[in-house]
Amino acid sequence: MKKGNVAALLPIGVFLVLYLGLGMLFEYGMGISMGFYNIPIVVIFLVALLVACFQNRKLPFDDKLVVMGRGIGDKTIVTMILIFMAAGVFVGTVGRDSAESVAYLMLSIIPAEFSVAVLFVVSCFVSISMGTSVGTITLITPIAVAVAAASGFSMPLCVASVMGGAMFGDNLSFISDTTIASCQGQGCQMKDKFRENFKIALPAAIVTLVVILALSLGSDISGTVHNECNLIELVPYLIVLFGGILGINVFVVLLLGILSGSIIVVATGAVPAVDLLGNMGTGASGMFETTMVAVLVSAICALIRENGGFVALLHGIKRVFKGRKGGQLGMGLLVGAMDIATANNTVAIVMANPIAHEMAETYDISRRKTASILDTFSCVFQGVIPYGAQMLVAISACAELGYSVSAFQIMPFLFYPFFLLLSSLVFIFLVPDNRGYEPDHAAYEEVVEETIEKA
């Protein structure tokens, strides 16, 4: 093991200072709407990479390029990027009309007093199917506003229920950026991480639903919401969802989803055949920033690891957190801190991945558990921070429809993220985890083969 070097962590510090500093300046100093999301995060990571390149002058620049190349060319990073692209093409192919269809169908057949509960359940399903919390909030929040206006339910309660459901699906979906990043970063199967996560997320969702129903049944309501729906467009989402649960290769599942979606949208006339390829390209392009972040972070982390930064960080964590349970909590707080700093749960996971990988081996924590913790805690923090994209998009959607709602009005009703945190802590400290860290046998065999060839 390399000698620890705290100074090697400087690139992460530079990134956080620049991102937080500019974000606060734009958002609060200059009053720019969604100020944190006006910052070119790729440029900030490039600056951090430049700082990493200037460190360790004993290592020639050409050798640093080799180190970065190994980091970027890692199998998990390449797989992650390809899955990002395929997921983008899938979303671009199928569109988002079916999400609204599900919502309006359920609202039209279920009694009005259960409307908020329906919003939560629909948001859960839509976000699992689409793999995006922001996309779900963008689609369902206008429906939530209509429900609140028509029925008399509290607007913050309706909006918060949509946000909670969106984070539920973001945490579990097979095509979510966070699932892809956490699973590929830890080298575990998506189905294994799903099963681990589901045990944590389901109790939180059930308790949230009970609380929403208790509040709803005590409210005076009136009115209903009606709209047209076309459920055949839901088929591609169902293929991806059940294919992922059954453990079918993620690329096969996404290809089936893209193929079925292409046939359906063209056959139903939802998308002209000539526009289909353009939509696919737009979907893939939507993953550009996430892909570049993965590439740049892998290069930065490779240099930090080479310079002994991760060793120093692990030593510091081990002094604070003792034992396997303490290590799991340390992982959760690590990715939570990254999320608070970046306001982006995918970026937080990508940044925390290499450190968490080392922690998993040190504390004897299974890969599936590590991936689950990273995804769950990042969703907890992302779901409640008032400057996150989810909150800002929800508030903007309300404003566009003529309703003014603040983040601090919504936050008390964000039941799901709070219960998810409680459920996570219960599973860390009270539910025994008998699975230890699983060595990467494939990587070990490659090292052995290389050693034999050199000998």
Solvent accessible surface area in square Angstrom, and as a share of the most:
residue,aa,sasa,rsa
1,M,191,0.85
2,K,100,0.42
3,K,180,0.76
4,G,28,0.27
5,N,63,0.32
6,V,113,0.65
7,A,63,0.49
8,A,1,0.01
9,L,35,0.17
10,L,92,0.46
11,P,0,0.00
12,I,23,0.12
13,G,30,0.29
14,V,33,0.19
15,F,1,0.00
16,L,42,0.21
17,V,106,0.61
18,L,59,0.29
19,Y,6,0.02
20,L,58,0.29
21,G,39,0.38
22,L,59,0.29
23,G,0,0.00
24,M,107,0.48
25,L,87,0.43
26,F,45,0.19
27,E,32,0.14
28,Y,142,0.54
29,G,59,0.57
30,M,114,0.51
31,G,60,0.58
32,I,58,0.30
33,S,87,0.56
34,M,52,0.23
35,G,0,0.00
36,F,5,0.02
37,Y,72,0.27
38,N,80,0.41
39,I,10,0.05
40,P,74,0.46
41,I,10,0.05
42,V,28,0.16
43,V,76,0.43
44,I,9,0.04
45,F,4,0.02
46,L,86,0.43
47,V,55,0.32
48,A,1,0.01
49,L,25,0.12
50,L,101,0.50
51,V,33,0.19
52,A,1,0.01
53,C,21,0.12
54,F,134,0.56
55,Q,32,0.14
56,N,57,0.29
57,R,216,0.79
58,K,195,0.82
59,L,38,0.19
60,P,78,0.49
61,F,114,0.47
62,D,101,0.52
63,D,61,0.32
64,K,11,0.05
65,L,84,0.42
66,V,82,0.47
67,V,13,0.07
68,M,16,0.07
69,G,39,0.38
70,R,153,0.56
71,G,16,0.15
72,I,57,0.29
73,G,50,0.48
74,D,64,0.33
75,K,164,0.70
76,T,38,0.22
77,I,21,0.11
78,V,69,0.40
79,T,28,0.16
80,M,2,0.01
81,I,35,0.18
82,L,94,0.47
83,I,0,0.00
84,F,0,0.00
85,M,60,0.27
86,A,19,0.14
87,A,1,0.01
88,G,2,0.02
89,V,32,0.18
90,F,0,0.00
91,V,29,0.17
92,G,15,0.15
93,T,1,0.00
94,V,10,0.06
95,G,29,0.28
96,R,96,0.35
97,D,87,0.45
98,S,1,0.01
99,A,3,0.03
100,E,64,0.29
101,S,8,0.05
102,V,11,0.07
103,A,0,0.00
104,Y,31,0.12
105,L,52,0.26
106,M,50,0.22
107,L,12,0.06
108,S,45,0.29
109,I,118,0.60
110,I,54,0.27
111,P,74,0.46
112,A,22,0.17
113,E,62,0.28
114,F,67,0.28
115,S,12,0.08
116,V,0,0.00
117,A,8,0.06
118,V,6,0.04
119,L,1,0.01
120,F,5,0.02
121,V,58,0.33
122,V,1,0.00
123,S,0,0.00
124,C,13,0.08
125,F,54,0.22
126,V,3,0.02
127,S,0,0.00
128,I,24,0.12
129,S,3,0.02
130,M,3,0.01
131,G,7,0.07
132,T,33,0.19
133,S,4,0.03
134,V,49,0.28
135,G,4,0.04
136,T,0,0.00
137,I,0,0.00
138,T,64,0.37
139,L,23,0.11
140,I,0,0.00
141,T,0,0.00
142,P,49,0.31
143,I,2,0.01
144,A,0,0.00
145,V,4,0.03
146,A,40,0.31
147,V,2,0.01
148,A,6,0.05
149,A,59,0.46
150,A,42,0.32
151,S,6,0.04
152,G,55,0.53
153,F,8,0.03
154,S,50,0.32
155,M,27,0.12
156,P,24,0.15
157,L,7,0.04
158,C,0,0.00
159,V,0,0.00
160,A,1,0.01
161,S,5,0.03
162,V,0,0.00
163,M,1,0.00
164,G,2,0.02
165,G,0,0.00
166,A,0,0.00
167,M,1,0.01
168,F,14,0.06
169,G,0,0.00
170,D,8,0.04
171,N,1,0.00
172,L,2,0.01
173,S,0,0.00
174,F,9,0.04
175,I,4,0.02
176,S,0,0.00
177,D,32,0.17
178,T,2,0.01
179,T,2,0.01
180,I,0,0.00
181,A,0,0.00
182,S,0,0.00
183,C,0,0.00
184,Q,28,0.12
185,G,15,0.15
186,Q,2,0.01
187,G,42,0.40
188,C,17,0.10
189,Q,115,0.51
190,M,18,0.08
191,K,63,0.27
192,D,23,0.12
193,K,2,0.01
194,F,24,0.10
195,R,124,0.45
196,E,16,0.07
197,N,0,0.00
198,F,74,0.31
199,K,103,0.44
200,I,6,0.03
201,A,0,0.00
202,L,68,0.34
203,P,55,0.34
204,A,2,0.01
205,A,10,0.08
206,I,92,0.47
207,V,66,0.38
208,T,3,0.01
209,L,50,0.25
210,V,89,0.51
211,V,41,0.24
212,I,1,0.01
213,L,48,0.24
214,A,69,0.53
215,L,76,0.38
216,S,1,0.01
217,L,110,0.55
218,G,70,0.67
219,S,45,0.29
220,D,142,0.74
221,I,48,0.24
222,S,76,0.49
223,G,42,0.41
224,T,85,0.49
225,V,21,0.12
226,H,129,0.58
227,N,87,0.45
228,E,157,0.70
229,C,54,0.32
230,N,65,0.33
231,L,71,0.35
232,I,85,0.43
233,E,17,0.08
234,L,26,0.13
235,V,58,0.33
236,P,2,0.01
237,Y,5,0.02
238,L,58,0.29
239,I,54,0.28
240,V,4,0.02
241,L,20,0.10
242,F,112,0.47
243,G,7,0.06
244,G,6,0.06
245,I,61,0.31
246,L,133,0.66
247,G,32,0.31
248,I,76,0.38
249,N,86,0.44
250,V,26,0.15
251,F,65,0.27
252,V,69,0.40
253,V,4,0.03
254,L,0,0.00
255,L,114,0.57
256,L,82,0.41
257,G,0,0.00
258,I,22,0.11
259,L,107,0.53
260,S,20,0.13
261,G,0,0.00
262,S,16,0.10
263,I,105,0.53
264,I,20,0.10
265,V,6,0.04
266,V,60,0.34
267,A,84,0.65
268,T,60,0.35
269,G,57,0.55
270,A,47,0.37
271,V,25,0.14
272,P,76,0.48
273,A,68,0.52
274,V,134,0.77
275,D,66,0.34
276,L,22,0.11
277,L,138,0.69
278,G,46,0.44
279,N,49,0.25
280,M,36,0.16
281,G,37,0.35
282,T,96,0.56
283,G,13,0.13
284,A,23,0.18
285,S,76,0.49
286,G,62,0.60
287,M,24,0.11
288,F,125,0.52
289,E,86,0.39
290,T,27,0.16
291,T,16,0.09
292,M,57,0.25
293,V,3,0.02
294,A,0,0.00
295,V,29,0.17
296,L,11,0.06
297,V,4,0.03
298,S,13,0.09
299,A,2,0.01
300,I,7,0.04
301,C,9,0.05
302,A,9,0.07
303,L,1,0.01
304,I,1,0.00
305,R,95,0.35
306,E,49,0.22
307,N,19,0.10
308,G,1,0.01
309,G,0,0.00
310,F,3,0.01
311,V,17,0.10
312,A,12,0.10
313,L,42,0.21
314,L,8,0.04
315,H,77,0.34
316,G,23,0.23
317,I,20,0.10
318,K,87,0.37
319,R,172,0.63
320,V,106,0.61
321,F,41,0.17
322,K,144,0.61
323,G,48,0.46
324,R,68,0.25
325,K,92,0.39
326,G,11,0.11
327,G,0,0.00
328,Q,3,0.01
329,L,41,0.21
330,G,3,0.03
331,M,0,0.00
332,G,0,0.00
333,L,80,0.40
334,L,27,0.13
335,V,0,0.00
336,G,0,0.00
337,A,58,0.45
338,M,13,0.06
339,D,0,0.00
340,I,76,0.39
341,A,8,0.06
342,T,0,0.00
343,A,1,0.01
344,N,42,0.21
345,N,10,0.05
346,T,12,0.07
347,V,6,0.03
348,A,0,0.00
349,I,0,0.00
350,V,7,0.04
351,M,8,0.03
352,A,0,0.00
353,N,9,0.05
354,P,19,0.12
355,I,0,0.00
356,A,0,0.00
357,H,55,0.24
358,E,46,0.20
359,M,0,0.00
360,A,1,0.00
361,E,104,0.47
362,T,57,0.33
363,Y,21,0.08
364,D,65,0.33
365,I,0,0.00
366,S,0,0.00
367,R,20,0.07
368,R,46,0.17
369,K,5,0.02
370,T,0,0.00
371,A,0,0.00
372,S,0,0.00
373,I,4,0.02
374,L,0,0.00
375,D,0,0.00
376,T,1,0.00
377,F,2,0.01
378,S,0,0.00
379,C,0,0.00
380,V,6,0.03
381,F,42,0.18
382,Q,4,0.02
383,G,1,0.01
384,V,24,0.14
385,I,14,0.07
386,P,39,0.25
387,Y,34,0.13
388,G,0,0.00
389,A,13,0.10
390,Q,7,0.03
391,M,2,0.01
392,L,22,0.11
393,V,26,0.15
394,A,0,0.00
395,I,41,0.21
396,S,41,0.27
397,A,13,0.10
398,C,0,0.00
399,A,62,0.48
400,E,148,0.66
401,L,87,0.43
402,G,67,0.64
403,Y,88,0.33
404,S,112,0.72
405,V,11,0.06
406,S,49,0.31
407,A,11,0.09
408,F,146,0.61
409,Q,92,0.41
410,I,0,0.00
411,M,46,0.21
412,P,84,0.53
413,F,60,0.25
414,L,0,0.00
415,F,34,0.14
416,Y,2,0.01
417,P,1,0.01
418,F,99,0.41
419,F,52,0.22
420,L,1,0.00
421,L,58,0.29
422,L,103,0.51
423,S,12,0.08
424,S,3,0.02
425,L,58,0.29
426,V,54,0.31
427,F,36,0.15
428,I,5,0.03
429,F,82,0.34
430,L,134,0.66
431,V,58,0.33
432,P,102,0.64
433,D,32,0.16
434,N,140,0.72
435,R,127,0.46
436,G,25,0.24
437,Y,38,0.14
438,E,60,0.27
439,P,79,0.50
440,D,69,0.36
441,H,120,0.53
442,A,60,0.47
443,A,43,0.34
444,Y,146,0.56
445,E,100,0.45
446,E,105,0.47
447,V,89,0.51
448,V,56,0.32
449,E,103,0.46
450,E,97,0.43
451,T,81,0.47
452,I,117,0.59
453,E,142,0.64
454,K,174,0.74
455,A,118,0.91
